[in-house]
């Protein structure tokens, strides 16, 4: 509280006092907040309104609906030009993109040990933190130097008498790199290092490199994602031409666009989001013909404005196909200048977008939509957790002013859309999503399951609706496009699912055209039982893999006839093609779908489907390695879990605590021979008749964890509460009745007569698969 308020000041404050209050209290900037701060009541509020209008007209304030904000703010990622060092040797920088009318703020550059030396005139892409200092308003950390794109090397450092050498881990690498004595960064012999080229390869001798980061033991967690990147051939180094092209880009203006800057659009993302490519806004429809209906806006970054057909950026984006996400880093489809800056919908910054305006009736059914190419300005960058808390009645300072006019209408529109979604019945899997949490040094600190919030479902539902609109519009206009296709399960996989369901006492009926509602009934019947996780996993495994195609075969999982990816052009090339189709079909400019784009659509669809699978494999392998590294300190410990897979060579167990999968080798199960029944997914002991099947509860001991491969070896201690005999001999307590192997099939066929097994009180969270 300011001292003049405590002293009883009740007269109208000066303009300087109002500006000081807003600067010191950026989350309390509504007219009501300002009036309360200065003790202004009654008729004096009219004078305050006049004063605020004057400040707005003079350019000191900017009004976003009911809030006033200082327009002189820089985006969190921006391009800076380095100034000459001051008398103390400090490096300051100035922003090259500045929308405020006051003097441009000063930015202090904070260098890390591994950062390259910068000099006057260098341009950098920096990540900013706002500070309150006498001589500067921001501090910047280097993302990269613009116009300087050194070749990266990942390899094992071998120390020599003077300096050393790096042997790259790239499979196709045919040469070593020399590291001068002063460029080793303190690396030790045998360490995995990341280096950058220091000089080109001459006619004689090896090229030189300087080490920029020590990653330690090649099997250590910090090296895991880098190894996966190189193993799977994921390109993580942008060519100079691509970087130069991105660095020349300027922010899009209003020319040829609708001015959407007054729409109170907000971005809602994970708290650690690296980019913001979608924004949303909803309000009640004022059309009397749509009583109780809603208007929902979804605005997406206009990547097509910057990445045009035939450009170096376009060729690189197509080659990459998509971004790849690891627990500790992202390999982006586009350079930072675009993905983290010009195409990221930062709060308070004008950004080019393509938006869809959707009209929903009171039952949540879409009754109309239209697309718009515009210039928007997000009024707030929010995260899922804080929005959920606000909707649950505990808004923080940032969400409080937005609750009534922005957040609550979004929820109301979502609840209507969710009702229509329930009528459509897309596949509703219940599979908790695992999150690996790393320390700053790359060590795994915890493995937990992500909370599934209403706000997650809200954004997901609006993105699905926007994707449907894009597909429908382009199909109606007969514009070529790439569709997201998900075909029905094949009969073999469905039969395997029926066998699993039957063995669990559940039913998936035959003799009907399969629809997602049939699978949802099975999932619903399994919910709360000991077989819930098994049925969800088995249902997922029965699905075909989604892919991209210029032909429309529908999306089975979402129960949609037409579906195209539109909402993430920063990280998916398919979305960029859809954006170009919308530009071409609406006549918005010359940066739409080109004849070459159309000619190679089938090849593009096949290629980006492959790059998506490559990324998924690399991400899965990386998670497995991180989990193995995390559990390597706990070899010998006991864990509970559930059998998730049966093979001729052993049993796969998913651990409850971490969700990691490990193998119990069949040789460790005892001296008897185990009959493998592939159809019933069982192993049966030839002497004891003991049956091991999917979904059984087990206790295991971790016998081996190998971070380099991600492999976990387990020893089975208990099966459904019954102690297992040591592998050295004996058949355990008691001697179960011997059964012939063929009886497993008969038991599977008749198990449904016994009804569902005992129910579990474990809390379950609804989760929809990420990659749809």
C-alpha positions in Angstrom: 0.0 0.0 0.0 1.5 3.4 -1.0 2.4 5.8 1.9 0.1 8.5 0.6 -2.9 6.2 0.9 -2.0 5.4 4.5 -1.9 9.1 5.2 -5.5 9.5 4.2 -5.2 10.9 0.7 -8.6 10.9 -1.0 -8.1 13.5 -3.7 -7.5 12.6 -7.4 -3.9 11.3 -7.8 -1.6 12.8 -10.4 -0.8 11.0 -13.7 2.6 10.2 -12.4 1.2 8.5 -9.3 -1.2 6.4 -11.3 1.6 5.3 -13.6 3.8 4.5 -10.6 1.0 2.4 -9.1 0.5 0.4 -12.3 4.2 -0.2 -12.6 4.5 -1.5 -9.0 1.2 -3.5 -9.2 1.0 -5.0 -12.7 -1.7 -7.5 -11.6 -4.0 -4.9 -10.1 -4.7 -2.6 -13.1 -8.5 -2.5 -13.5 -10.2 0.9 -12.9 -11.7 -0.7 -9.7 -8.3 -1.7 -8.4 -6.9 1.8 -9.1 -9.9 3.5 -7.4 -9.5 1.3 -4.4 -5.8 2.0 -4.1 -6.3 5.8 -4.1 -9.4 5.8 -1.9 -11.6 7.2 -4.7 -15.3 6.8 -4.2 -18.6 8.1 -5.6 -18.6 10.9 -8.1 -14.8 11.1 -8.0 -14.7 7.9 -10.1 -15.8 9.9 -13.1 -12.7 12.1 -12.7 -10.5 9.0 -12.4 -12.1 7.6 -15.6 -11.3 10.9 -17.4 -7.7 10.8 -16.1 -7.2 7.2 -17.3 -8.6 8.1 -20.7 -6.1 10.9 -21.0 -3.2 8.6 -20.1 -4.5 6.2 -22.7 -4.7 8.9 -25.4 -1.2 10.1 -24.6 0.1 6.5 -25.1 1.1 5.9 -21.5 -1.5 3.2 -21.0 -3.1 0.6 -23.1 -6.6 -0.7 -22.3 -7.4 -4.4 -22.8 -11.1 -4.7 -22.0 -11.3 -3.7 -18.2 -7.5 -3.7 -17.5 -4.9 -1.1 -18.2 -1.3 -2.1 -18.9 2.0 -0.5 -19.7 2.5 -1.1 -23.5 6.2 -0.6 -23.0 7.0 -4.3 -22.4 9.3 -6.6 -24.3 8.3 -10.2 -25.2 10.1 -12.9 -23.2 12.1 -14.0 -26.3 13.4 -11.2 -28.5 16.1 -10.2 -30.9 18.7 -7.9 -29.4 21.7 -5.9 -30.7 24.7 -5.8 -28.4 26.1 -2.4 -27.5 29.7 -1.5 -26.7 30.8 -2.4 -23.1 30.4 0.2 -20.5 33.1 1.6 -18.2 32.7 -1.5 -15.9 32.9 -3.9 -18.8 29.2 -4.8 -18.7 27.5 -5.7 -22.0 24.1 -4.1 -22.6 21.8 -4.6 -25.6 18.9 -2.9 -27.3 15.7 -4.6 -28.7 15.3 -4.6 -32.5 11.5 -5.1 -32.2 9.9 -2.3 -30.0 6.2 -1.5 -30.0 6.2 1.0 -27.1 6.1 4.8 -27.6 8.5 5.5 -24.7 12.3 5.1 -24.8 13.3 1.6 -25.6 14.4 -0.3 -22.4 18.0 -1.2 -21.6 18.8 -4.9 -21.4 21.8 -6.3 -19.5 23.4 -9.4 -21.1 24.2 -12.1 -18.5 26.8 -14.5 -20.0 27.3 -18.1 -19.0 30.7 -19.8 -19.1 29.9 -21.7 -22.2 28.6 -18.7 -24.1 30.7 -17.3 -27.0 32.3 -13.9 -26.7 30.1 -11.2 -27.9 31.0 -7.7 -29.2 29.4 -4.5 -30.2 27.0 -4.9 -33.1 26.4 -8.7 -32.6 22.8 -9.7 -32.9 21.4 -12.3 -30.5 18.2 -14.1 -29.8 17.8 -13.7 -26.0 15.4 -14.9 -23.3 14.4 -12.0 -21.1 13.7 -11.6 -17.4 12.2 -8.3 -16.2 14.1 -6.7 -13.3 14.0 -3.5 -11.4 17.4 -1.9 -11.5 18.7 1.7 -11.7 20.3 1.3 -15.1 18.4 -1.4 -16.9 14.9 -3.0 -17.1 15.7 -6.5 -18.4 18.3 -9.2 -18.1 19.0 -11.4 -21.1 20.3 -15.0 -21.5 21.7 -16.1 -24.8 19.6 -18.5 -26.9 22.0 -18.2 -29.8 23.9 -15.6 -31.8 22.2 -14.6 -35.0 24.1 -15.0 -38.1 26.5 -17.4 -36.3 25.5 -21.0 -36.8 28.5 -23.2 -35.9 28.4 -26.9 -36.8 27.6 -29.0 -33.6 29.5 -32.2 -32.7 28.5 -34.8 -30.1 31.2 -37.3 -29.2 33.6 -38.8 -26.7 36.6 -36.7 -25.7 40.0 -38.3 -25.6 42.7 -36.4 -23.8 46.1 -35.9 -25.4 49.3 -34.2 -24.2 48.1 -30.9 -25.5 44.3 -30.6 -25.8 42.6 -33.7 -27.2 40.3 -35.1 -29.8 36.6 -35.8 -30.1 35.3 -39.0 -31.7 31.8 -38.3 -32.9 29.0 -40.7 -32.0 27.3 -40.2 -35.3 27.1 -43.5 -37.2 28.2 -41.9 -40.4 31.1 -39.8 -39.0 34.4 -40.6 -40.7 36.7 -38.2 -38.9 37.8 -36.9 -35.6 38.0 -33.3 -34.4 41.0 -31.7 -32.7 40.5 -29.7 -29.6 43.1 -27.1 -28.8 44.5 -26.9 -25.2 42.5 -23.8 -24.3 39.2 -25.0 -25.7 38.6 -28.2 -23.7 36.2 -26.6 -21.2 37.8 -28.8 -18.5 36.6 -32.0 -20.1 38.0 -35.3 -18.8 39.1 -38.3 -20.8 36.2 -40.5 -21.8 33.5 -37.9 -21.2 30.6 -37.3 -23.6 30.9 -33.7 -24.8 29.0 -31.2 -27.0 31.3 -29.1 -29.1 31.1 -26.6 -32.0 33.3 -26.1 -35.0 36.1 -23.6 -34.4 37.7 -23.6 -37.8 37.1 -25.3 -41.1 39.0 -28.4 -42.2 42.2 -27.4 -44.0 44.1 -29.3 -46.6 46.2 -30.8 -43.9 45.3 -32.0 -40.4 42.0 -32.3 -38.6 39.3 -29.6 -38.2 39.3 -27.9 -34.8 36.4 -27.6 -32.4 35.8 -26.1 -29.0 33.9 -27.9 -26.3 30.8 -25.9 -25.1 29.3 -28.4 -22.7 30.5 -31.4 -20.7 27.9 -34.1 -20.5 29.9 -36.5 -18.3 29.4 -40.2 -18.4 27.9 -41.3 -21.8 25.4 -43.4 -19.8 24.4 -40.5 -17.5 20.9 -39.0 -17.7 22.0 -35.7 -19.2 23.4 -37.5 -22.3 20.3 -39.6 -22.9 18.3 -37.4 -25.2 21.4 -36.3 -27.2 22.2 -40.0 -27.9 18.7 -40.7 -29.0 18.8 -37.7 -31.3 21.9 -39.0 -33.0 20.8 -42.7 -32.9 17.5 -42.0 -34.7 19.0 -39.5 -37.1 16.8 -36.6 -36.0 18.3 -33.4 -37.5 19.1 -31.0 -34.7 21.4 -28.6 -36.5 19.9 -25.9 -38.8 21.9 -25.1 -42.0 23.3 -21.6 -42.2 21.0 -20.7 -45.1 17.9 -21.6 -43.0 19.2 -19.6 -40.0 20.0 -16.6 -42.2 16.5 -16.7 -43.8 14.8 -16.9 -40.4 17.0 -14.0 -39.0 15.9 -11.7 -41.8 12.2 -12.1 -40.9 10.3 -9.1 -39.6 7.0 -9.0 -37.6 4.0 -9.2 -39.8 1.9 -5.9 -40.1 -1.8 -5.2 -40.4 -1.7 -5.0 -44.2 -4.1 -7.6 -45.7 -5.3 -8.7 -42.3 -8.3 -8.2 -40.0 -7.5 -6.2 -36.9 -8.2 -8.7 -34.1 -6.1 -6.9 -31.4 -9.2 -6.0 -29.4 -10.3 -9.6 -29.0 -9.4 -10.7 -25.5 -7.6 -13.9 -26.6 -5.6 -15.8 -24.1 -3.0 -18.6 -24.4 -3.3 -21.6 -21.9 -0.4 -23.9 -21.9 1.8 -26.1 -19.6 3.7 -24.0 -17.1 7.0 -25.0 -18.8 5.7 -24.4 -22.4 8.5 -23.3 -24.8 6.1 -21.7 -27.3 2.5 -20.5 -27.6 0.9 -21.3 -30.9 -2.8 -21.2 -30.0 -5.1 -18.7 -28.3 -8.8 -19.0 -27.4 -11.7 -16.7 -26.5 -15.5 -17.5 -26.0 -18.6 -15.5 -25.4 -22.4 -16.0 -25.5 -23.8 -15.8 -29.0 -25.9 -12.6 -29.3 -27.8 -14.0 -32.3 -31.5 -14.5 -31.2 -31.7 -17.5 -33.5 -29.0 -19.3 -31.4 -30.5 -18.9 -28.0 -28.1 -20.2 -25.3 -25.4 -20.7 -27.9 -21.7 -19.7 -27.9 -19.1 -18.1 -30.2 -15.7 -19.7 -29.8 -12.5 -18.2 -31.3 -9.4 -20.3 -31.8 -6.4 -18.3 -33.2 -3.3 -20.0 -34.4 0.1 -18.5 -35.2 0.4 -17.7 -38.9 3.5 -19.7 -39.7 2.7 -19.7 -43.4 3.5 -16.0 -43.6 7.1 -16.7 -42.7 7.6 -20.2 -44.1 6.7 -19.9 -47.8 6.8 -22.5 -50.5 10.2 -23.0 -52.1 12.1 -21.3 -49.3 15.0 -22.8 -47.4 12.9 -22.7 -44.3 10.2 -24.7 -46.0 12.6 -27.4 -47.3 14.1 -27.8 -43.8 10.6 -27.9 -42.1 9.4 -30.5 -44.6 12.5 -32.6 -44.1 12.1 -32.5 -40.3 8.4 -33.1 -40.5 7.7 -32.2 -36.9 9.3 -31.1 -33.6 10.6 -33.8 -31.2 10.1 -33.4 -27.5 12.3 -34.8 -24.8 12.2 -34.3 -21.0 15.2 -31.9 -21.2 15.1 -30.3 -24.6 13.1 -29.8 -27.8 14.4 -30.4 -31.3 12.2 -27.8 -33.1 10.9 -28.0 -36.7 11.6 -24.2 -37.1 14.5 -22.0 -35.8 14.1 -20.1 -32.6 13.6 -16.8 -34.3 10.2 -18.2 -35.5 9.3 -20.9 -33.0 10.1 -19.0 -29.9 9.6 -15.4 -31.2 7.7 -14.3 -34.3 5.3 -17.3 -34.4 4.8 -17.5 -30.6 1.7 -15.7 -29.3 3.4 -13.8 -26.5 1.4 -11.8 -24.1 0.8 -8.2 -25.2 2.7 -8.5 -28.5 1.0 -8.1 -31.9 1.2 -11.4 -33.8 0.0 -12.7 -37.2 -2.6 -15.4 -36.9 -5.2 -17.5 -38.8 -8.3 -17.8 -36.7 -11.5 -19.7 -36.8 -14.8 -18.4 -35.4 -17.1 -21.2 -34.4 -20.7 -21.0 -33.5 -22.1 -23.7 -31.1 -25.7 -24.2 -30.2 -26.8 -24.6 -26.6 -26.2 -28.4 -26.9 -22.6 -27.8 -28.0 -23.1 -28.8 -31.6 -21.3 -26.7 -34.2 -23.8 -24.8 -36.3 -21.4 -22.7 -38.4 -17.8 -21.4 -38.7 -15.6 -19.0 -40.6 -11.9 -18.5 -41.0 -10.0 -15.2 -40.8 -6.5 -14.0 -41.4 -5.7 -11.4 -38.8 -3.4 -9.6 -36.4 -4.0 -10.5 -32.7 -2.6 -9.6 -29.3 -2.9 -12.0 -26.5 -4.0 -10.3 -23.3 -2.5 -13.0 -21.0 -0.2 -16.1 -21.1 -1.7 -18.5 -18.6 -1.0 -22.1 -17.6 -3.4 -24.9 -17.0 -3.0 -25.1 -13.3 -3.6 -21.4 -12.5 -6.7 -21.3 -14.8 -8.1 -24.5 -13.1 -7.6 -22.9 -9.7 -9.4 -19.7 -10.9 -12.3 -21.7 -12.2 -12.4 -23.6 -8.9 -12.8 -20.4 -7.0 -9.2 -19.5 -6.1 -8.0 -17.1 -8.8 -4.5 -15.6 -8.5 -3.7 -12.0 -9.3 -3.3 -12.7 -13.0 -6.5 -14.7 -13.5 -8.7 -12.7 -11.1 -9.4 -9.8 -13.5 -10.1 -12.3 -16.4 -12.4 -14.7 -14.5 -15.8 -13.2 -15.3 -15.3 -12.0 -18.9 -12.8 -14.5 -20.3 -12.3 -17.7 -18.2 -15.9 -18.5 -17.1 -17.3 -18.1 -20.7 -14.6 -20.5 -21.9 -15.7 -23.0 -19.4 -19.4 -22.6 -20.3 -18.7 -23.0 -24.0 -16.6 -26.1 -23.2 -19.3 -27.7 -21.1 -21.7 -27.4 -24.0 -19.1 -28.8 -26.4 -18.4 -31.6 -24.0 -22.1 -32.6 -24.1 -21.9 -32.9 -27.9 -18.7 -34.8 -27.6 -20.3 -37.3 -25.2 -23.1 -37.9 -27.8 -20.4 -38.6 -30.5 -18.5 -40.9 -28.1 -14.9 -40.7 -29.2 -12.6 -43.4 -27.8 -12.2 -42.6 -24.1 -9.0 -44.3 -22.8 -8.0 -44.1 -19.2 -4.1 -44.1 -19.4 -2.3 -41.9 -16.9 0.4 -39.9 -18.7 3.9 -40.2 -17.1 6.0 -37.1 -16.5 9.8 -37.3 -15.9 11.1 -34.4 -13.8 14.8 -33.5 -14.2 17.1 -31.4 -12.1 19.2 -28.7 -13.7 22.1 -31.2 -14.1 19.9 -33.6 -15.9 19.3 -36.1 -13.1 15.8 -37.6 -12.7 14.4 -36.3 -9.5 11.0 -37.9 -9.7 8.6 -39.7 -12.0 4.9 -38.9 -11.5 1.7 -39.1 -13.4 0.3 -35.9 -14.8 -2.9 -34.6 -13.4 -5.7 -34.5 -15.9 -7.5 -31.2 -15.4 -10.7 -29.8 -16.8 -8.6 -27.1 -18.4 -6.6 -29.7 -20.4 -9.8 -31.1 -21.8 -11.2 -27.6 -22.5 -8.2 -26.7 -24.7 -8.1 -30.1 -26.3 -11.8 -30.0 -27.2 -11.5 -26.5 -28.8 -8.5 -27.7 -30.8 -10.4 -30.7 -32.1 -13.3 -28.5 -33.2 -10.9 -26.1 -35.0 -9.2 -29.1 -36.8 -12.7 -30.3 -37.9 -13.5 -26.9 -39.3 -10.3 -26.8 -41.3 -10.9 -30.2 -42.8 -14.5 -29.4 -43.6 -13.7 -26.1 -45.2 -11.0 -27.4 -47.5 -13.0 -30.4 -48.5 -16.0 -28.2 -49.3 -13.8 -25.8 -51.3 -12.2 -28.8 -53.1 -8.8 -27.6 -52.0 -6.1 -30.3 -51.7 -5.0 -30.9 -48.1 -3.4 -33.4 -45.8 -5.9 -35.2 -43.5 -5.3 -37.0 -40.3 -6.5 -40.5 -40.8 -7.2 -43.2 -38.2 -8.6 -46.4 -39.6 -10.6 -49.1 -37.8 -8.8 -51.9 -35.9 -8.0 -55.0 -38.0 -9.9 -58.2 -37.3 -6.9 -60.0 -35.8 -6.3 -57.3 -33.2 -9.9 -57.1 -32.4 -10.0 -60.9 -31.8 -7.0 -60.6 -29.5 -8.8 -57.8 -27.5 -11.9 -60.0 -27.3 -9.8 -62.9 -25.9 -8.3 -60.5 -23.3 -11.7 -59.2 -22.3 -13.1 -62.7 -22.0 -10.2 -63.8 -19.8 -11.0 -60.8 -17.6 -14.7 -61.7 -17.3 -15.8 -59.0 -19.7 -17.4 -58.9 -23.2 -16.7 -57.2 -26.5 -19.5 -58.5 -28.7 -19.0 -59.9 -32.2 -21.2 -59.7 -35.3 -21.6 -55.9 -35.5 -19.9 -53.0 -37.2 -17.4 -51.8 -34.6 -17.9 -48.3 -33.3 -16.1 -46.4 -30.6 -19.2 -46.7 -28.3 -18.7 -50.5 -28.2 -15.1 -50.1 -27.0 -16.2 -47.4 -24.6 -18.7 -49.8 -23.0 -15.9 -52.3 -22.5 -13.7 -49.6 -21.0 -16.6 -48.5 -18.7 -17.3 -52.1 -17.6 -13.6 -52.5 -16.7 -13.4 -49.2 -14.8 -12.7 -49.8 -11.1 -11.8 -53.5 -11.5 -8.4 -55.1 -11.2 -8.4 -55.3 -15.0 -9.0 -51.7 -15.8 -5.4 -50.9 -16.8 -5.1 -54.1 -18.7 -8.2 -53.4 -20.8 -7.2 -49.9 -21.5 -3.7 -51.0 -22.6 -5.1 -53.8 -24.7 -7.6 -51.5 -26.4 -4.8 -49.1 -27.2 -2.7 -51.9 -28.7 -5.7 -53.0 -30.9 -5.8 -49.6 -32.6 -4.1 -48.9 -35.9 -1.6 -46.1 -36.0 -2.9 -42.7 -37.2 -1.2 -41.2 -40.3 -1.4 -38.4 -42.8 -3.1 -38.8 -46.2 -4.4 -36.6 -49.0 -7.4 -39.0 -49.1 -10.1 -39.0 -46.5 -10.7 -42.3 -44.6 -12.1 -40.7 -41.5 -10.8 -40.7 -37.9 -12.1 -43.8 -36.0 -10.7 -42.9 -32.6 -12.3 -39.4 -32.6 -15.5 -40.7 -34.3 -15.2 -38.0 -36.9 -15.7 -38.2 -40.7 -13.3 -35.4 -41.5 -10.3 -34.3 -39.5 -7.2 -32.3 -40.4 -4.4 -30.9 -38.3 -4.6 -27.1 -38.2 -3.7 -26.0 -34.7 0.1 -26.6 -34.4 2.0 -25.3 -37.5 5.0 -24.4 -35.4 5.7 -28.1 -34.7 3.9 -30.0 -37.5 4.4 -29.7 -41.2 1.0 -31.1 -41.9 -0.6 -28.1 -40.2 1.5 -25.7 -42.3 0.1 -27.4 -45.5 -3.5 -27.0 -44.1 -2.8 -23.3 -43.4 -1.5 -22.8 -47.0 -4.7 -24.5 -48.3 -6.8 -22.0 -46.3 -4.8 -19.1 -47.6 -5.2 -20.3 -51.2 -8.9 -21.1 -50.9 -9.8 -17.7 -49.3 -7.6 -15.7 -51.7 -5.6 -14.2 -48.8 -2.3 -13.8 -50.6 0.5 -15.4 -52.6 1.9 -17.5 -49.8 -0.8 -20.3 -50.1 -0.6 -23.8 -51.4 1.8 -24.0 -54.4 1.5 -26.3 -57.4 4.6 -28.1 -56.1 2.9 -28.6 -52.7 -0.1 -30.1 -54.4 2.0 -32.3 -56.7 3.9 -34.0 -53.9 1.1 -34.3 -51.3 1.2 -38.1 -51.4 5.0 -38.1 -50.9 4.8 -35.5 -48.2 2.1 -37.5 -46.3 4.2 -40.6 -46.3 7.3 -38.7 -45.3 5.9 -36.8 -42.4 4.1 -39.9 -41.1 7.5 -41.6 -41.0 9.2 -38.6 -39.2 6.4 -38.7 -36.6 7.0 -42.4 -35.9 10.7 -41.7 -35.7 10.1 -39.0 -33.1 7.8 -41.2 -31.1 10.4 -44.0 -31.0 13.2 -41.6 -30.0 11.0 -40.1 -27.3 10.0 -43.5 -26.0 13.6 -44.8 -26.0 14.7 -41.7 -24.1 12.0 -42.0 -21.5 13.0 -45.7 -21.0 16.7 -44.7 -20.5 15.8 -42.0 -18.1 13.7 -44.4 -16.1 16.5 -47.0 -16.1 18.9 -44.4 -14.9 16.5 -43.3 -12.2 16.0 -46.9 -11.0 19.6 -47.9 -11.3 20.2 -46.6 -7.7 17.5 -49.0 -6.5 18.6 -52.3 -7.8 17.6 -55.0 -5.3 14.5 -53.1 -4.2 11.0 -54.7 -4.4 8.2 -53.2 -6.4 4.5 -53.9 -7.0 3.1 -54.0 -10.5 0.9 -55.7 -13.0 1.7 -58.1 -15.9 1.4 -56.0 -19.1 2.7 -58.5 -21.7 3.4 -62.2 -22.2 6.0 -63.5 -24.6 7.6 -66.9 -25.3 10.8 -65.6 -23.6 9.3 -64.0 -20.5 6.8 -61.7 -18.8 6.6 -57.9 -19.0 5.6 -56.1 -15.8 4.6 -52.5 -15.5 5.6 -51.0 -12.2 3.0 -49.1 -10.2 5.3 -46.4 -8.9 6.9 -45.2 -12.1 5.0 -46.8 -14.9 8.3 -48.4 -16.2 8.2 -51.7 -18.0 10.6 -54.5 -17.1 11.2 -58.1 -18.2 11.0 -61.2 -16.1 13.0 -63.7 -18.2 11.3 -67.1 -18.5 14.5 -68.8 -17.3 14.0 -67.1 -13.9 10.5 -68.5 -13.3 11.6 -71.9 -12.2 12.9 -75.3 -13.4 9.7 -76.4 -15.0 8.8 -75.8 -18.7 6.2 -73.1 -19.4 3.8 -73.6 -22.3 3.2 -70.3 -24.2 -0.4 -69.8 -25.5 -0.2 -66.8 -27.9 -3.9 -66.6 -28.5 -4.9 -66.6 -24.8 -1.7 -64.6 -23.8 -0.7 -67.0 -21.0 2.2 -69.0 -19.8 1.4 -72.3 -18.0 3.8 -74.4 -16.0 4.1 -78.0 -17.2 4.6 -79.4 -13.7 2.7 -77.1 -11.4 -0.1 -76.0 -13.7 0.5 -72.4 -12.5 -0.9 -70.0 -15.0 0.6 -66.5 -15.7 -1.7 -64.2 -17.6 -2.2 -60.5 -18.4 -3.3 -58.2 -15.7 -2.2 -60.3 -12.7 -0.8 -58.4 -9.7 2.8 -59.1 -8.9 5.6 -58.2 -6.6 9.0 -58.2 -8.3 12.6 -57.4 -7.4 14.7 -55.1 -9.6 17.8 -57.2 -10.5 19.3 -55.0 -13.3 18.9 -51.5 -14.7 20.9 -50.5 -17.8 20.6 -46.8 -18.6 22.5 -47.1 -21.9 19.8 -49.4 -23.3 16.9 -48.5 -21.0 16.4 -52.2 -20.1 15.1 -53.3 -16.7 15.4 -57.0 -15.6 13.1 -58.2 -12.8 12.7 -61.2 -10.6 9.2 -62.4 -9.9 8.6 -62.8 -6.1 4.8 -63.0 -5.8 2.0 -63.7 -8.2 -1.5 -62.7 -7.1 -0.3 -62.7 -3.5 1.2 -66.2 -3.8 4.9 -66.6 -3.2 6.8 -67.9 -6.2 9.3 -70.7 -5.8 13.0 -69.8 -6.3 14.3 -70.7 -9.7 16.6 -73.2 -8.1 13.8 -75.7 -7.6 10.6 -76.7 -5.9 7.2 -75.8 -7.0 6.3 -73.4 -4.2 3.8 -73.8 -1.4 1.3 -76.5 -2.1 1.0 -78.0 -5.5 -1.6 -76.6 -7.9 -3.7 -78.9 -10.0 -1.9 -79.7 -13.2 -3.7 -78.6 -16.4 -3.0 -79.3 -20.0 -1.8 -76.3 -22.0 -4.9 -76.4 -24.2 -7.1 -75.7 -21.2 -6.0 -72.0 -21.2 -8.1 -71.4 -24.3 -11.2 -73.0 -22.9 -10.8 -71.0 -19.6 -10.5 -67.8 -21.7 -13.7 -68.7 -23.5 -15.7 -69.4 -20.4 -14.2 -66.8 -18.1 -16.9 -64.3 -18.9 -19.5 -66.5 -17.2 -17.9 -65.8 -13.8 -18.4 -62.0 -14.2 -16.0 -59.1 -13.4 -13.4 -59.7 -10.8 -13.0 -57.7 -7.5 -13.1 -54.0 -7.7 -10.1 -51.7 -6.8 -10.3 -48.4 -5.0 -7.4 -47.0 -6.8 -8.0 -43.4 -8.1 -8.1 -43.3 -11.9 -7.6 -40.2 -14.1 -9.1 -39.8 -17.5 -6.4 -39.3 -20.1 -6.8 -38.9 -23.9 -3.8 -39.9 -26.0 -1.6 -36.9 -27.1 -0.9 -37.8 -30.7 -4.2 -37.9 -32.5 
